């Protein structure tokens, strides 16, 4: 089970990598997720790399949040749900924000 879920992403101007994310805390005792927090990609990568927190994606389907895939790191830098070792951020199924 994840500690946080990622619900939106913001890419760099050239769309080469994720700059920021919207994350929400998982609240298992209440079977819900917390309020939105806007955080830097590097911070999320550090938490995963250090084993301090686990992340997964969540997608709003219009009625409720659906659980997505676990988020992993490639080379301690790139966020991905696909362990294919491509050196790039791979959370393309999530909506973006400005």
Secondary structure, 3 states (H helix, E strand, C coil): CCCEEEEEEEECCCCCCEEEEEEEEEEHHHCEECCCEEEEHHHHHHHHHCCCCCEEEEEECCCCEEEEEECEEECCCEEECCCCCCCCCECCCCEECC
